Structures are given as C-alpha cells and as structure tokens.
Amino acid sequence: MPIKKELCKNYQRGSCQYGQRCKFLHVTQQQPKSNIFGGGAQSGSYGQQQKSNPYGFGVQNSSQSKGSTDYGSKPNNQFKPFENKWTRFSPIPNTGAPSARQSENQTQATNHKCTDPESCRRIVVEDFENERPLWKLTCYGHLKNAPCDIIGDISYEELRAAAYDDAKRGLSLQSIVERERNLLSSKLVEFENLCKPHAVAPSSTLPNQKPFSGTSSNAFSSFGQLGSSLNMGPPAPLNNGFGQLNSSAPSRQISSAFGTKNMPSENAGFSSNGALRESNPFSPSPSSAQFLRTTNNQSPILSMGLDYTSNANAPAQVAMGVQLATNMQKEDISGDVSIWSKNKWNPGEVPEEAPPDAFVDAV
Amino acid sequence: MSTFGTATPGNPNPNNSIEVAQPPSDSVSSLSFSPKANYLVATSWDNQVRCWEIMRSGNAVGSTPKASISHDHPVLCSAWKDDGTTVFSGGCDKQAKMWPLLSGGQPMTVAMHDAPIKELAWIPEMNLLVTGSWDKTMKYWDTRQPNAVHTQVLPDRCYALTVRYPLMVVGTADRSLVVFNLQNPQTEFKRITSPLKYQTRCVAAFPDQQGFLVGSIEGRVGVHHLDDSQQSKNFTFKCHRDGTEIYSVNSLNFHPVHHTFATAGSDGAFNFWDKDSKQRLKAMSRCSQPIPCSAFNNDGSIFAYSVCYDWSKGAENHNPASAKNYIFLHLPQESEVKGKPRVGTSGRK
C-alpha cells in the first residue's frame, strides 16, 4: 500500500518501476476500467502491471514480473493508454480470453482518454520536460495510439529538400537558416500553447470525437471488418472533398486564433514550391495563400486533416489540432476575415461588405 | 540548436569499421545491398546513385567503386530487384529510375509522382515497384508500362516504408501507420496511430511478418504485433539518448539470419537488439556525426552504415565545404547479432 497520498509521477506518465513497492500513489484515471477484469482485485493489480524501464532497454525487472505472475494471466498494460508497454509478460499462457479483454481495454483506452483535461495536461507538461526530442518540427500526441495533439510534421529530408531548392534558386544560407528558424519558433509556440490549461481542454476531447480515433480504436478489436470500412472511409470523401474543403468555414476560425503561424511549417514541407518561401512566413495571408495555390495537391490535403476534426463538434478542437487550416485558399481574401467566422457580432463589428465567397458556402 | 560536435572534432570511426572508398560528396540518404551478391548501392544528396563491389576475404574487406548514375535532384531512396541485376532509385526529382547496372544498361524512368519520392520497394511476388511520396500517395508500377497500376491514397506524406510479402507497412507524417496485406493491396488492412508520441522516422517489418518495428524522432522504438491476440507482446523501448538529449532513430534493419535488429540514430551510434528477449545485444561507440541510414547485406555478414549530416540540426549546421561523408562497413560478430535467451532475475536497480 502506498504510504503517501501523492500521486506517483511515473505511474501517471505510464509506468513506474517500483510497482507495488512505490511509495507514491498508483492510481489510474480510468476507474471504470477495472470492471473489465471483474472485481475490485483488479484495481490493486494496476500497480503490478507497470513494467517501466526508465533505464532503457535491456534492464530485466524480474522481481516485478515475479510478483505479477502470481496474478495469473494478466493482460498487462493494454488498459493503460499512455503507458510504455514495456513488459516481461510475453509468455502469457492463454491468449484467448485475455486478449479479448486486452483489445477491449485498448479500445476503451483510445476511446475515452482525456476525460480529465488536467491529467492530460500534466502528461503533456511532463513529456515536454523529460522527453523533448532534439528535432522540434514534429507532430505530437500525448497518448500513444491516439491521434496527434499537434500536427504539421516536417521531416529532416523535407526541410533539407526545401533548403536545397532555395539554395538552387540563389538564396543565401542566411535566409535559409532564417526561414528554418521561423518554422522552429512557430512550432515551439504551438507546443507551448499545448501546455497551457485552456489549450488542453479542447484537445482532450479530440480523441473522443474524432472519427478517425474511433476507427483506429476499432482496429484493435476487429481488423477484419475495419480494413474495409477504413478503406471506404477517409480516403474517398477526402478525395472528393478537395474543392469543398478549400473553403470550409472552420478553417477561417483558426486563422483568427493562430494567425499564419503554421503557414511556414506547411510551406516547408513542399519543396517543389520554394518560390514564395522567402517571403516572411509570418506575412499576411495573401502571399501565403498564393503559395498554396500553386500546391494544388497538397493544400487541399492539409484541409483534409481539418476535415477530420471538423466532423467533431467543438470548433475549439479544430483550433487545437489543425492549425494548418490557416491555409487561405483564396488569394482575394485580405484583411481580417475572422469576422466572418464569428457566430455573434458585437455592435460595431458588423461588416458592411458581403462576405468573401469562401464563407458563403460554409456550413 | 546547439551545434553538433564543435567541442572536439570527434572520431568519425570509433568502431574501426572499414571505410568505403570514394564516398559521395554529400550526405547519404539510403543504402542497400544486392540480395544476390555483395554490391552496395548508396543514394546521396549530391544527386548520384553509386554502386560499389564489396570484396571480403576473412576479416579483410575492400570496396571498389563500380558505377553510378545521376538524377537531377537529390536521391532519397533505393532498392534492388530480387534478381540482383537492377537498382531502383527515387528522389526529389519526383521520379524513380530503373537502372540495370549489372548488364551495364542505362537508367530509365519508371515512376512519377507530384512530390519527391521518399521511399520505394520492389515486390518480387507481384513483380511491381511500389513508391511512396510526399504527395500523400503510394503507387504501384509495372516497369514496362508508363502508368501506375494502382494509386493508393495515404493519410499523409509517406515517411517510411517496409515490405515483407505479404506484409507492407507505411509510416506517414502525423503518426499514421498504414498496414497493407499485399494479397489485397487496394485495401488498407489496418490503419493505426503510432505507439510513439512523435514523428515517425522509420519502420521495419518482422521477418516472420507478425508485426513491425517503428522508430521515431524521440529516441524510441515501438514493437508492434498485428494480431490482436499478440497485442500483449507490444512494447516500446528507449534508445539513442545521451543524458537529456534525445536523438532520433533513423534506421531499423533486421538481420536476415538471426532476426535480431539494428538501430541507427542521429547520435551517431548503432546498436543491435533482440526483441524476443528484449535485450540490447551490443551498443557500438558513437561516431562524430549522425547515422542517417544503414543496411545489412544478404547474409548479415556485413552491416553498412553511413556517417554524415542528416539535417537533424537544421541548415545552420550544414557546412558543405568541410562536411565529411562516410560509408562504413562493420562485420558483426556472432555475439552482437545472435539472439540471446531471456535473462534471468537480476534484482532491482
């Protein structure tokens, strides 16, 4: 039994090497989960399952496994959504019943995580303190197997290809470095925003409502059915939705909240269109929109990501996950178009001209 | 970003590996060995695809440059045909070329995309070339025809690809992993989100096709089994970290015989691991530059890895004038790559 009432930081992050012996409290946020295994005995076993290995691969935490095997064929860490599934239980005797439970657990894990935004935010903050990789231009998801909280991946090769293209066009190393730095700082701002309390709430609902997460969780339980449904799902509508997505309203909302912060990060990903890259990435929409016009394949696809989240209900989710939706597809939109996405206009705000076409067919 | 290795020059070859002669003049983006003989192909950011013959007698290993072809833009990926006669290469020119180098033939373009081709693979069982691109599609090509046999839309840009018939896994941007059963290639078998939290960097399918490894930029590798009943065997482990610095895992390669695997990272190290006993078999010394790519030869007796800048610290750390690009050959000892039985109890730390 834990002596102190403080929550164990390692356990909350997913795994604690001390397990039962840990002097902090090993409590999972998933209280309902314990029912899967039928009875209160299960909640006690949560601590056993933590086969964390903070020292990395190759350390044999055998004493932990010894204690846990007494519990029989315990499907181990499946029900811990944000756990490092580092376990010694590979030789699980019968994979029949437990596996069904495991997949259920995992389903539940990916389904209803983030019911507590505060704990999710804690995970995020801890991740950023302890597990910040050196490469910053990355997506991020605070739960494994759950969709990203921050999107807009840029790989080494994409950045390099963009730099080589720029250099070919005569840009100096200095301006290339400048552009990369801008990308970096905008991405860092995104990460910082994720740590803030108000920011996490929307993303916490993200996994629940995103249709994509729903399908991915099902994947664990029955891949047979899912394969076909997945195939018919996202790809088809997205293909057809290219034209519509360009002018979808939710993207406009994002633009007001986050400006053009993500423009550069998306720009860099498409090396074939370096021509406009030297314009200040943070310049107003028109120039960036112009850039995006030339990447016909790609810009709609950026909105594709948007489409996933816009299917969910909260507009704020879209703000969180899909900042790339600042892609202003139409060049003629100038000035602050956020007014058109507001639901309620305060006195004095009512615009005098008609909305740009982009907003007319929205919602 | 702190500059890499400015404190001391650092040893580019602390493992005393054999250096390949006449390496590329810019970073190496991919390495692949012929499935039939010890021919090594390297693609590079200097737009060239080069081939060396690797001769080995005992512990003496030599390399002879054999031939090379050019693309118009940096080349990102390469693959050999199963008969060891032809090399496919693709890159930033958005094309893939087929080069029948053993017969001395000229390369011809066999694939096109709308954006750079990041990965490609030859599938002998289907007689098709599959290419994955940043245009978010994957295309299958019969090299005798100009048009793709099939175009598969991916959830995002293709970052990594691995094929072990009938298993194919594609890692895309924003942490999607798409699994295909190549007996039914037009349908996604499964689409999952990566078990890792950050950008996917590389994937490798198990030789027994039961699952795959996924490596990310956060110094972590995920071991994922496809079958639901084996989900309990899934785990992730940390690697390529140095104190608080967390480097990316750039390459995952299974040993063709022992089915252990190697990881290579931006920290300049490569390690050998056994996933079944969950042990690290060998940690090699860190080189002074990152290792962007690596490959085993067909019988696992030679492990080739490249030591050169991988852009992990951006353009400001790229110095073409003074950059050194190496390709090294390591001869793994049996203890390094042979699987070990699970270790017994070793007490708590």
Interface residues (C-beta under 8 A of the other chain):
Chain A: Q17 N53 Y55 G56 F57 G58 V59 Q60 N61 S62 S63 K66 P75 N76 Q78 N84 K85 W86 T87 R88 F89 S90 I92 T95 G96 P98 S99 Q102 S103 Q106 T110 D127 E131 R132 P133 L134 W135 T138 C139 Y140 G141 H142 L143 K144 N145 A146 P147 C148 I151 G152 D153 S155 Y156 E157 E158 L159 R160 A161 A163 Y164 D165 L173 I176 V177 E180 R181 L184 S213 T215 S216 A219 F220 S221 S222 F223 L226 G227 S228 L230 N231 P234 P235 L238 N239 G269 F270 S271 S272 N297 Q298 I301 G305
Chain B: M1 S29 W45 H73 P74 L76 C92 K94 D114 A115 P116 K118 W134 D135 K136 V153 P155 D156 R157 Y159 A173 D174 R175 N181 Q186 T187 E188 F189 K190 R191 I192 T193 S194 P195 L196 K197 Y198 Q199 R201 S216 I217 E218 G219 G222 L226 D228 S229 Q230 Q231 S232 K233 N234 F235 T236 F237 K238 C239 R241 E245 I246 Y247 S248 S266 W273 D276 K278 Q279 R280 P292 D310 W311 S312 K313 G314 A315 E316 H318 R342 V343 G344 T345 S346 G347 R348 K349
